[in-house]
Amino acid sequence: MTRFAADLADRRPTFLMAIYLDNAATSYPKPESVYQAVDLTLRHGGNPGRGGHRLTLAAGRVVLAAREAVADLFGIRNDSRIAFTASATEAINIALFGLLRPGDRVVTSTMEHNAVVRPLRALQERGVAVVKVAADSRGYVDPADVRRACAEKTRMVVLSHCSNVTGTLQPIEEIGPWLRKQGILFLVDAAQSAGLFTIDVEAIGVDLLAVPGHKGLLGPQGTGFLYVREGLAPRPLIYGGTGGNSSSEQPPEEMPERLESGTLNTPGLAGLTAGIEFVSGEGIATVRAREAERLHQLIEGLGNIPEVQLYGPLEPHLHGGALSFNLPGRDPAEIGFLLEREHGILCRVGLHCAPDAHRTIGTFPRGTVRISPGYFTTAEEIDHLIAAVSSLVSHPPS
Ligand SMILES: Cc1ncc(COP(=O)(O)O)c(C=O)c1O
């Protein structure tokens, strides 16, 4: 064993003892089948689409299976419209930089993650107009406000389906069909909703869907994808080898090769396929029902502690996986530190890469304590968290 591997193995017991409530950052643990799929593919893998020998072909089949699994889960009829990426961030960047030009106008909201805010800011500096629709204090974006914001000629609307700060679910089913009728492109950031809610891109009228593989789809980090509706041809963000058409200096016109230059993360995609198989096998409704149960328990338990200030909608049906709270007068960073040190609970504190969302709910600049249960979170773990918060309230720092 190398020193690095030995170090990882040494730290394993402390990982296992912790209560992980940070699934909005990345899901943990993964189903056993995900670890196995990554391991097997890494041991027996060639480079997909690069040549014709058996290991290359086997890798190609892994990628094909991943594309089919994604297409099935998201109602995508033509799986070549799915481009694999390293993250949701990369997918969002391809959609924005690939389709917007100076003079275009984009409508977005005040609940977006920096994965949307920062590329839009960069595009604004290149002459793209960006309009932010204000969400209400629970983080909800009213479709009527989106319609009003689109009164001027608009090229694209960009919205997160579910906030990573408040868990607020946005009414994309209402907004999508309207935008489609207006001929306005709809980019949905499904980082916090994929795997937890049914998203049928064709039924909703989503033109571009950005998804990470490592959150609700239970796959490994370094995976994600962008769905691109037929008829759209974003400019690539990255240029290079795609395995075919090698004589041309131009990238291929066809999807997905157009957006997939460079070697794909085949082991990661094998893990992603296993993650999707797990989610589909359990059924999205079951996954969602289980997380909603934990959320309900959290909202009730924390809500019963008078000092706790909860944010976002408190009805589980308007809510995805993340719940934010604060203890007035206490720094969220201190609460996160004590939750880990005194109670073995791992969660995230601060701004969660979404400063606009905190300005919207009134928690900027310190942010919140964010609790995000996952599929494997137990009722006992949530009870432990509630008891831990209660004890922090009764023992303020002297
Ligand atoms: C709403 C939202 N959008 C985008 C992202 C970026 O996802 P990734 O880290 O996979 O790029 C996140 C990550 O937390 C998120 O919560």
The ligand as a Gaussian input file, in Angstrom:
#p B3LYP/6-31G(d) Opt

LIG

0 1
 C      -28.273000      24.636000      -7.392000
 C      -26.898000      24.178000      -7.795000
 N      -26.474000      24.419000      -9.039000
 C      -25.261000      24.017000      -9.468000
 C      -24.410000      23.337000      -8.637000
 C      -23.072000      22.903000      -9.146000
 O      -22.974000      21.504000      -9.195000
 P      -21.546000      20.839000      -9.465000
 O      -20.765000      21.059000      -8.212000
 O      -21.826000      19.418000      -9.760000
 O      -20.935000      21.527000     -10.600000
 C      -24.794000      23.078000      -7.320000
 C      -23.883000      22.401000      -6.383000
 O      -24.058000      22.383000      -5.202000
 C      -26.077000      23.492000      -6.891000
 O      -26.520000      23.262000      -5.654000

